[in-house]
Amino acid sequence: MKYLVLVLFILFWSCKTDEKIKNLKKYDGPLIQATDVVTYFSDSALLKVELNALLQYEYDNGDRVFPKGFIIYFLEKDGHVSSSLKGNHGKYYKSTGIYTATGNVIINDTIAHKKMNTEKLHWNPITKKVYTDQFVRIETQSEILTGNGLEASQDFSYYKIVKPTGIFSINQ
């Protein structure tokens, strides 16, 4: 009889526990939080890209969020910075391998002294390209170009505004 009561008590208690577990919400927040993050990308043992972020969250699916933004330095073979990409907020999508910078995104080409501003920009480290469908403003030493959409190399040595707007000078 003692055993029967004990077994019934255990069964009753375990049913309540199972019910509590079923009612728990799955945690979908970050699994990892890191501060002062520096990530290096290399190719054939040469450092090509350096990503710096004050704060990084990593989620269960491998996505990373940079709530305080990031700055990415693109490096020449000799290690000098050719250009940089900076955004107020950032995200890395593991499924596509794409980084997205948002909020006052700036690319600085330190070699040709060009600067690009937009509100959202994607960087693909595999193709070494940056692109957006947002409004862009590019300042060179001699002109200011504006338009919607951009396709460019990550070092900003080549760029194309998809839908240029504004006033253009034509040399005769």
Backbone as CSV, one residue per row, in Angstrom:
resi,resn,N_x,N_y,N_z,CA_x,CA_y,CA_z,C_x,C_y,C_z
1,MET,0.814,-1.192,0.000,0.000,0.000,0.000,0.867,1.269,0.000
2,LYS,1.952,1.230,0.792,2.857,2.375,0.855,3.439,2.651,-0.526
3,TYR,3.794,1.571,-1.206,4.397,1.721,-2.531,3.398,2.278,-3.539
4,LEU,2.162,1.859,-3.439,1.128,2.343,-4.342,0.921,3.846,-4.166
5,VAL,0.888,4.315,-2.945,0.731,5.737,-2.662,1.948,6.502,-3.186
6,LEU,3.131,5.956,-2.983,4.353,6.585,-3.447,4.364,6.683,-4.978
7,VAL,3.979,5.619,-5.659,3.933,5.603,-7.116,2.906,6.606,-7.620
8,LEU,1.739,6.647,-7.007,0.717,7.607,-7.417,1.179,9.050,-7.194
9,PHE,1.869,9.291,-6.095,2.389,10.624,-5.805,3.419,11.038,-6.864
10,ILE,4.313,10.147,-7.218,5.346,10.431,-8.224,4.704,10.701,-9.581
11,LEU,3.721,9.890,-9.962,3.041,10.093,-11.243,2.323,11.444,-11.266
12,PHE,1.630,11.765,-10.184,0.913,13.035,-10.100,1.894,14.210,-10.174
13,TRP,2.995,14.118,-9.461,4.005,15.181,-9.429,4.660,15.341,-10.797
14,SER,4.978,14.232,-11.470,5.638,14.307,-12.774,4.691,14.873,-13.835
15,CYS,3.396,14.615,-13.733,2.428,15.177,-14.682,2.385,16.696,-14.553
16,LYS,2.433,17.210,-13.339,2.437,18.653,-13.132,3.714,19.277,-13.686
17,THR,4.834,18.581,-13.510,6.103,19.072,-14.019,6.073,19.110,-15.546
18,ASP,5.546,18.064,-16.188,5.436,18.029,-17.647,4.554,19.171,-18.147
19,GLU,3.493,19.464,-17.418,2.591,20.548,-17.790,3.309,21.892,-17.710
20,LYS,4.133,22.086,-16.689,4.902,23.330,-16.542,5.909,23.473,-17.679
21,ILE,6.553,22.380,-18.055,7.538,22.409,-19.129,6.873,22.758,-20.447
22,LYS,5.693,22.216,-20.714,4.974,22.500,-21.958,4.594,23.972,-22.048
23,ASN,4.340,24.612,-20.900,3.926,26.012,-20.884,5.096,26.990,-20.982
24,LEU,6.329,26.500,-20.898,7.491,27.377,-21.000,7.662,27.850,-22.434
25,LYS,8.009,29.122,-22.591,8.285,29.669,-23.914,9.739,29.371,-24.262
26,LYS,9.969,29.083,-25.546,11.328,28.824,-26.012,12.116,30.128,-25.979
27,TYR,13.321,30.094,-25.459,14.182,31.263,-25.409,14.701,31.554,-26.816
28,ASP,14.483,32.772,-27.292,14.948,33.110,-28.622,15.930,34.280,-28.606
29,GLY,16.468,34.568,-27.453,17.455,35.636,-27.328,18.845,35.144,-27.685
30,PRO,19.842,36.004,-27.527,21.209,35.619,-27.882,21.765,34.545,-26.946
31,LEU,22.538,33.626,-27.537,23.192,32.591,-26.745,24.566,33.053,-26.267
32,ILE,25.177,33.935,-27.069,26.517,34.430,-26.753,26.508,35.946,-26.861
33,GLN,27.156,36.585,-25.908,27.363,38.032,-25.956,28.858,38.275,-25.833
34,ALA,29.414,39.056,-26.741,30.842,39.359,-26.713,31.031,40.870,-26.844
35,THR,32.047,41.391,-26.172,32.362,42.816,-26.260,33.744,42.991,-26.882
36,ASP,33.956,44.149,-27.476,35.228,44.487,-28.123,35.685,43.381,-29.068
37,VAL,34.822,43.060,-30.019,35.049,41.962,-30.962,35.932,42.428,-32.116
38,VAL,36.914,41.616,-32.463,37.735,41.822,-33.649,37.732,40.509,-34.414
39,THR,37.271,40.560,-35.673,37.217,39.372,-36.523,38.088,39.627,-37.740
40,TYR,38.957,38.663,-38.053,39.848,38.786,-39.200,39.416,37.837,-40.301
41,PHE,39.509,38.309,-41.555,39.248,37.496,-42.729,40.547,37.461,-43.523
42,SER,40.997,36.260,-43.865,42.238,36.151,-44.614,42.019,35.310,-45.865
43,ASP,42.949,35.453,-46.791,42.934,34.668,-48.025,44.388,34.346,-48.358
44,SER,44.690,33.083,-48.498,46.057,32.631,-48.786,47.042,33.200,-47.780
45,ALA,46.675,33.153,-46.529,47.491,33.590,-45.392,47.750,35.096,-45.373
46,LEU,47.008,35.866,-46.167,47.119,37.318,-46.141,45.864,37.904,-45.514
47,LEU,46.058,38.812,-44.582,44.935,39.487,-43.936,44.265,40.411,-44.951
48,LYS,42.967,40.217,-45.174,42.232,40.990,-46.172,41.217,41.944,-45.561
49,VAL,40.577,41.513,-44.453,39.488,42.293,-43.858,39.575,42.188,-42.345
50,GLU,39.271,43.289,-41.677,39.194,43.307,-40.214,37.872,43.941,-39.815
51,LEU,37.079,43.234,-39.020,35.798,43.733,-38.533,35.931,44.017,-37.041
52,ASN,35.534,45.213,-36.626,35.571,45.610,-35.217,34.175,45.995,-34.761
53,ALA,33.788,45.513,-33.575,32.478,45.838,-33.008,32.600,45.944,-31.487
54,LEU,31.884,46.907,-30.928,31.873,47.056,-29.476,31.078,45.938,-28.802
55,LEU,30.017,45.466,-29.483,29.147,44.461,-28.891,28.612,43.547,-29.990
56,GLN,28.615,42.248,-29.699,28.095,41.266,-30.667,27.263,40.232,-29.923
57,TYR,26.072,39.959,-30.461,25.222,38.877,-29.962,25.194,37.782,-31.016
58,GLU,25.293,36.528,-30.577,25.147,35.412,-31.509,23.946,34.584,-31.086
59,TYR,23.133,34.218,-32.082,21.881,33.509,-31.837,21.998,32.033,-32.196
60,ASP,20.990,31.284,-31.813,20.944,29.834,-32.009,21.146,29.431,-33.470
61,ASN,20.641,30.219,-34.397,20.745,29.886,-35.824,22.072,30.332,-36.437
62,GLY,22.961,30.929,-35.638,24.264,31.368,-36.128,24.302,32.822,-36.567
63,ASP,23.131,33.485,-36.633,23.102,34.906,-36.971,23.790,35.699,-35.867
64,ARG,24.384,36.828,-36.262,25.034,37.716,-35.294,24.453,39.116,-35.455
65,VAL,24.258,39.786,-34.339,23.756,41.155,-34.336,24.799,42.033,-33.665
66,PHE,25.024,43.200,-34.255,25.960,44.183,-33.727,25.151,45.423,-33.358
67,PRO,24.548,45.447,-32.155,23.611,46.529,-31.810,24.261,47.903,-31.706
68,LYS,25.559,47.948,-31.501,26.253,49.240,-31.432,27.041,49.504,-32.712
69,GLY,26.735,48.732,-33.756,27.366,48.937,-35.044,28.694,48.226,-35.171
70,PHE,29.310,48.413,-36.333,30.638,47.859,-36.582,31.358,48.720,-37.594
71,ILE,32.655,48.500,-37.677,33.459,49.099,-38.736,34.287,47.976,-39.338
72,ILE,34.284,47.936,-40.669,35.014,46.916,-41.395,36.114,47.611,-42.186
73,TYR,37.356,47.140,-42.023,38.489,47.673,-42.763,38.860,46.685,-43.864
74,PHE,38.958,47.173,-45.093,39.403,46.364,-46.219,40.868,46.712,-46.470
75,LEU,41.715,45.683,-46.511,43.157,45.898,-46.525,43.796,45.547,-47.868
76,GLU,44.837,46.285,-48.195,45.662,46.009,-49.368,46.613,44.846,-49.046
77,LYS,47.333,44.372,-50.050,48.293,43.280,-49.845,49.366,43.648,-48.826
78,ASP,49.737,44.946,-48.797,50.773,45.389,-47.863,50.233,45.654,-46.455
79,GLY,48.920,45.448,-46.254,48.322,45.621,-44.934,47.714,46.991,-44.685
80,HIS,47.888,47.918,-45.610,47.300,49.249,-45.442,45.806,49.210,-45.757
81,VAL,45.059,50.061,-45.086,43.608,50.133,-45.289,43.318,50.822,-46.620
82,SER,42.561,50.130,-47.487,42.159,50.738,-48.759,40.808,51.432,-48.620
83,SER,39.936,50.858,-47.792,38.620,51.452,-47.557,38.049,50.914,-46.263
84,SER,36.992,51.572,-45.802,36.309,51.121,-44.584,34.811,51.264,-44.777
85,LEU,34.079,50.431,-44.078,32.612,50.440,-44.103,32.152,50.525,-42.659
86,LYS,31.336,51.509,-42.354,30.887,51.722,-40.978,29.377,51.872,-40.960
87,GLY,28.724,51.242,-39.971,27.282,51.378,-39.791,26.934,51.477,-38.319
88,ASN,25.832,52.155,-38.007,25.399,52.314,-36.611,24.848,51.021,-36.029
89,HIS,24.405,50.117,-36.887,23.852,48.835,-36.459,24.251,47.826,-37.523
90,GLY,24.435,46.580,-37.120,24.821,45.577,-38.099,24.232,44.217,-37.806
91,LYS,24.187,43.387,-38.839,23.704,42.024,-38.678,24.427,41.129,-39.677
92,TYR,24.726,39.912,-39.238,25.305,38.884,-40.098,24.287,37.758,-40.188
93,TYR,23.950,37.374,-41.426,23.001,36.290,-41.658,23.779,35.047,-42.052
94,LYS,23.831,34.080,-41.163,24.627,32.884,-41.416,24.130,32.115,-42.645
95,SER,22.828,32.077,-42.857,22.267,31.298,-43.965,22.747,31.809,-45.325
96,THR,23.009,33.102,-45.444,23.455,33.675,-46.715,24.913,34.117,-46.690
97,GLY,25.472,34.295,-45.500,26.841,34.786,-45.373,26.959,36.281,-45.600
98,ILE,25.836,36.991,-45.577,25.792,38.426,-45.869,25.812,39.236,-44.567
99,TYR,26.579,40.320,-44.580,26.572,41.304,-43.502,25.739,42.488,-43.976
100,THR,24.912,43.036,-43.077,24.101,44.204,-43.406,24.381,45.293,-42.378
101,ALA,24.732,46.465,-42.876,24.945,47.640,-42.028,23.776,48.585,-42.245
102,THR,23.266,49.157,-41.158,22.160,50.101,-41.253,22.451,51.325,-40.395
103,GLY,21.766,52.423,-40.724,21.872,53.641,-39.930,23.161,54.398,-40.186
104,ASN,23.109,55.427,-41.000,24.272,56.259,-41.312,25.468,55.407,-41.749
105,VAL,25.278,54.651,-42.791,26.334,53.788,-43.319,27.274,54.643,-44.161
106,ILE,28.566,54.482,-43.909,29.583,55.265,-44.615,30.664,54.327,-45.131
107,ILE,31.009,54.504,-46.404,32.199,53.851,-46.959,33.197,54.957,-47.253
108,ASN,34.414,54.794,-46.773,35.500,55.723,-47.060,36.554,54.994,-47.870
109,ASP,36.846,55.494,-49.057,37.931,54.981,-49.881,39.137,55.856,-49.570
110,THR,40.087,55.333,-48.824,41.225,56.133,-48.376,42.265,56.337,-49.470
111,ILE,42.216,55.545,-50.526,43.186,55.682,-51.612,42.744,56.771,-52.596
112,ALA,41.494,56.673,-53.086,40.988,57.641,-54.070,40.234,58.805,-53.419
113,HIS,40.149,58.819,-52.114,39.492,59.884,-51.356,38.041,60.077,-51.789
114,LYS,37.298,58.960,-51.772,35.865,58.986,-52.067,35.118,58.589,-50.797
115,LYS,33.891,59.098,-50.700,33.064,58.788,-49.534,31.641,58.528,-50.010
116,MET,31.012,57.478,-49.475,29.639,57.121,-49.836,28.806,57.055,-48.569
117,ASN,27.581,57.600,-48.629,26.630,57.544,-47.515,25.339,56.899,-47.986
118,THR,24.744,56.082,-47.119,23.433,55.503,-47.348,22.869,55.088,-45.994
119,GLU,21.666,54.556,-45.969,21.051,54.110,-44.720,21.095,52.596,-44.546
120,LYS,21.375,51.866,-45.630,21.425,50.404,-45.534,22.337,49.880,-46.636
121,LEU,23.250,48.979,-46.253,24.198,48.441,-47.217,24.510,46.990,-46.858
122,HIS,24.607,46.157,-47.885,24.929,44.743,-47.696,26.349,44.479,-48.195
123,TRP,27.071,43.614,-47.472,28.417,43.212,-47.885,28.453,41.697,-47.982
124,ASN,28.901,41.204,-49.146,29.059,39.774,-49.361,30.553,39.463,-49.371
125,PRO,31.076,38.831,-48.315,32.514,38.545,-48.264,32.981,37.525,-49.308
126,ILE,32.066,36.710,-49.830,32.437,35.714,-50.842,32.680,36.404,-52.187
127,THR,31.747,37.252,-52.617,31.886,37.941,-53.906,32.719,39.219,-53.791
128,LYS,32.980,39.647,-52.545,33.732,40.878,-52.277,33.024,42.107,-52.868
129,LYS,31.700,42.109,-52.754,30.875,43.194,-53.282,30.029,43.805,-52.172
130,VAL,29.679,45.079,-52.355,28.699,45.753,-51.501,27.575,46.237,-52.401
131,TYR,26.360,46.296,-51.851,25.218,46.714,-52.656,24.079,47.192,-51.770
132,THR,23.207,47.993,-52.379,22.015,48.485,-51.700,20.985,48.884,-52.743
133,ASP,19.728,48.968,-52.322,18.681,49.517,-53.183,18.210,50.865,-52.631
134,GLN,18.894,51.377,-51.636,18.549,52.629,-50.966,19.191,53.830,-51.681
135,PHE,18.809,55.022,-51.244,19.416,56.257,-51.728,20.892,56.279,-51.329
136,VAL,21.759,56.703,-52.248,23.195,56.813,-51.960,23.690,58.200,-52.369
137,ARG,24.721,58.624,-51.675,25.392,59.893,-51.989,26.884,59.611,-51.985
138,ILE,27.539,59.907,-53.103,28.974,59.660,-53.234,29.673,60.994,-53.466
139,GLU,30.688,61.254,-52.652,31.518,62.452,-52.805,32.891,62.018,-53.302
140,THR,33.301,62.603,-54.431,34.667,62.404,-54.910,35.387,63.736,-54.748
141,GLN,36.621,63.812,-55.200,37.364,65.073,-55.077,36.784,66.159,-55.983
142,SER,36.033,65.759,-57.007,35.555,66.764,-57.951,34.031,66.834,-58.116
143,GLU,33.297,65.894,-57.518,31.850,65.899,-57.735,31.087,65.205,-56.613
144,ILE,29.779,65.443,-56.606,28.865,64.756,-55.699,27.842,64.034,-56.561
145,LEU,27.731,62.733,-56.382,26.812,61.900,-57.154,25.736,61.366,-56.234
146,THR,24.490,61.306,-56.710,23.401,60.756,-55.913,22.570,59.819,-56.771
147,GLY,21.810,58.971,-56.104,20.928,58.070,-56.820,20.364,57.013,-55.904
148,ASN,19.625,56.097,-56.503,19.050,54.982,-55.755,19.682,53.688,-56.230
149,GLY,20.194,52.931,-55.286,20.819,51.654,-55.589,22.298,51.805,-55.892
150,LEU,23.063,50.813,-55.455,24.509,50.834,-55.657,25.017,49.408,-55.760
151,GLU,25.937,49.202,-56.669,26.698,47.962,-56.754,28.155,48.386,-56.800
152,ALA,28.992,47.792,-55.931,30.385,48.229,-55.865,31.279,47.103,-55.369
153,SER,32.561,47.255,-55.653,33.543,46.347,-55.055,33.716,46.753,-53.597
154,GLN,34.118,45.814,-52.757,34.214,46.100,-51.324,35.262,47.173,-51.018
155,ASP,36.287,47.306,-51.852,37.292,48.342,-51.608,36.886,49.685,-52.230
156,PHE,35.722,49.707,-52.886,35.123,50.894,-53.503,35.954,51.440,-54.656
157,SER,36.827,50.604,-55.231,37.601,51.025,-56.402,36.706,51.065,-57.644
158,TYR,35.618,50.289,-57.631,34.631,50.297,-58.705,33.261,50.456,-58.060
159,TYR,32.412,51.297,-58.639,31.033,51.413,-58.165,30.129,51.815,-59.314
160,LYS,28.862,51.478,-59.176,27.845,51.843,-60.160,26.586,52.221,-59.397
161,ILE,26.091,53.427,-59.624,24.802,53.838,-59.076,23.741,53.312,-60.031
162,VAL,22.816,52.525,-59.518,21.829,51.854,-60.356,20.894,52.852,-61.021
163,LYS,20.355,53.800,-60.263,19.460,54.826,-60.808,19.997,56.196,-60.399
164,PRO,20.916,56.753,-61.182,21.490,58.053,-60.818,20.452,59.167,-60.898
165,THR,20.605,60.164,-60.019,19.736,61.337,-60.018,20.599,62.581,-59.854
166,GLY,20.054,63.734,-60.157,20.772,64.977,-59.920,21.231,65.635,-61.198
167,ILE,22.138,66.580,-61.054,22.683,67.338,-62.166,24.071,66.792,-62.476
168,PHE,24.318,66.540,-63.751,25.579,65.956,-64.176,26.268,66.884,-65.161
169,SER,27.563,67.005,-65.041,28.318,67.804,-66.010,28.752,66.891,-67.147
170,ILE,28.635,67.420,-68.377,29.021,66.642,-69.552,30.156,67.379,-70.227
171,ASN,31.288,66.740,-70.362,32.432,67.342,-71.061,32.215,67.253,-72.557
172,GLN,32.418,68.352,-73.250,32.183,68.395,-74.705,33.440,68.117,-75.470
